[in-house]
Amino acid sequence: MKEKITPFKRLIKLLSLDKKDLYQILFYSIFYGFVSLSLPLGIQSIINLIQGGRVSLSWIVLVLVVVIGVIFLGILQILQLRITENIQQKIFIRSSFEFAYRFPKFKFHSYYNDHLPELANRFFDTIGTQKGVSKLILDYSSAFLQIIFGLILLSLYHPFFILFGFFLFILLYLIFRFSFDKGLETSLKESKFKYKVANWLQEIAHNHVTFKNNSKHEFALQRNDYLTDKYLYHRESHFKVLVNQYKQMIAFKVILTAGLLLVGGFLVINQQMNIGQFVAAEIIILLVINSVEKIILGIETLYDVLTSIEKIGLVTDLEMEEESTHQPTKDCFYKIQLELENIAFKFPDSKEDILKNIHLTVKPGEKIFLDGVNGSGKTTLLRIIGGLMQPSKGLFYVNDDSLRKLDLDAYRCQIGMVTSGQALFHGTILENITLNDPEISNERVKEMIQVLHLKDFIKAHPNGLDAQVFPDGKLVPSSVAQKIILARVLIKNPKILILEEPMDHLDTQQEMEIIDYLTDAKHPWTLLVTSRNNYWKQKSQRQIILEKGTIVADIKNK
């Protein structure tokens, strides 16, 4: 069983990537602590000199030293800010590439119950992580060091302050021990419903035409009201934890401030401390109390960081496809024959097989039409053949080698696939067709434009192939979008073409011409297609009929 990674372990793992930067910040924080706590000593000396009642060179020198110390502290803070900015930038870059790399590589079953666009929204937690980690590094490093150095310095004034140090650490321990887990739990629940609200708003935006009707609009508002109510409940629960922690901090400050003023005054009256030492000690105590306050107030930021890291981790923990170490021979995919033996497939939450007892051999260059009613298993079968999904049982051979032994990426490079849900991305028409592949020639692009009847659309646009396409192909006719996606698939002459309803928005004449092109024997690719257009049946060499997940007929056309 895979070990569960706690939010704290994720935070440590994240920070370990920037050890060098953290050591620099720690180094500067140590200097900052020494200098900031040396200032009260300087002030103590100045007060003692002032009590002498005359201006001296020593007094002026001490004033200059204190001022220089303040300037030096400012320089150290700027250096720390520069380092934390570098860390923030690196966190953003790593996270973006982590998401971009992983999303196409996730195994189907790992995200079966999730909506990938909603998971992609978790990237926005990177921003919270950036800001929060930066604040924690600066505040917590300086605060803890200032507390430690301050207590050491106070203990030199009087042994009583050692007891103060013990009391201080016991307080911090109790606050973290009894309320931290509850605070993290409520923060995670709050974040969960925050994303549910965001996802529902996306659904409303995606289906805005549906919700234009007043009665249906009411449903959208009711669902939003339910989700926001849940969010507010968990937000309030989290806020109560924070309030309790702040109450403890305020009580601590009141008791400590009153106690130390009384004890300090008693020590001065009994001549165990002079007035300069008393003032310096009180300044140090105020610095220590402020550091404790900074730590406690920073707990909310710590909750936010741990929650953000956990939400990102839920995405990066999804199981990825294994990269095969087996390298196929150079001519392994010169011609591809596919063999499926006793293939079955079942979805993770399903009790019954969607596919069962599938026996199929596909020879190189065959043009095959898959037929059957909705739910018969056509799409699932095509996606298994395309390497997008792994069968639950059975054997899948590619040129007599099990697909599990082959390099899956090398196999997919031989496949051109159009699936339902594919869309254009934000970029130029040319980028949507070629994906900036330098191996694709201009002549090949022109050929695809001609074959797929894209010429008129491109010529009508002032920027031609450099015309910008909006996300999801917005403002582009659906028929043109389908042609561009098909051009993207055909541009590199794949060995295998897998098409799911590839041209249901095209007019009949254009669709027939493209079907003639795709099924022409001069094109050596293997073709497997599902469509509502019966013209595919006439042009295909084989018609395979599925019913309830099994092949009930395999008809060869004359």
Buried (B, 14 or more C-beta within 10 A) or exposed (E): EEEEBEBEEBBEEBBEEBEEBBEBBBBBBBBBBBBBBBBBBBBBBBBBBEEEEEEEEEBEEBBEBBEEBEEBBEEBBEBBEEBBEBBBEBBBEBBEEBBEEBBEBBBBBBBEEEEEEBBEBBBBBBBBBBBBBBBBBBBBBBBBBBBBBBBEBBBEBBEBBEEBBEEBEEBBEEBBEEBBEBBBBBBBBBBBBBBBBBBBEBBBEEEEEEBEEEEEBEEBEEBBEBBBEBBEBBBEBBBEBBEBBBEBBEEBBEEBBEEBEEBBEEBBEEEBBBEBBBBBBBBBBBBBBBBBBBBBBBBBBBBBBBBBBBBBBBBBBBEBBEEBEEEBEEEBBEEBBBBBEEBBBBBEEEEEBBBBEBEBEBBBBBBBBBBBEEEBBBBBBBBBBBBBBBBBEBEBBBBEBEBEEBBBEBBBEBBBBBBEEBEBEEBBBBBBBBEEEEEBEEEBBEBBBEBBBBEEBBEEEEEEBEBEBEEEBEEBEEBBBBBBBBBBBBBBEBBBBBBBBBBBBBEEEBBBBBBEEBBEEEBEBBBBBBBEBEBBBEBBBBBBBBBBBBBEEEEEEE
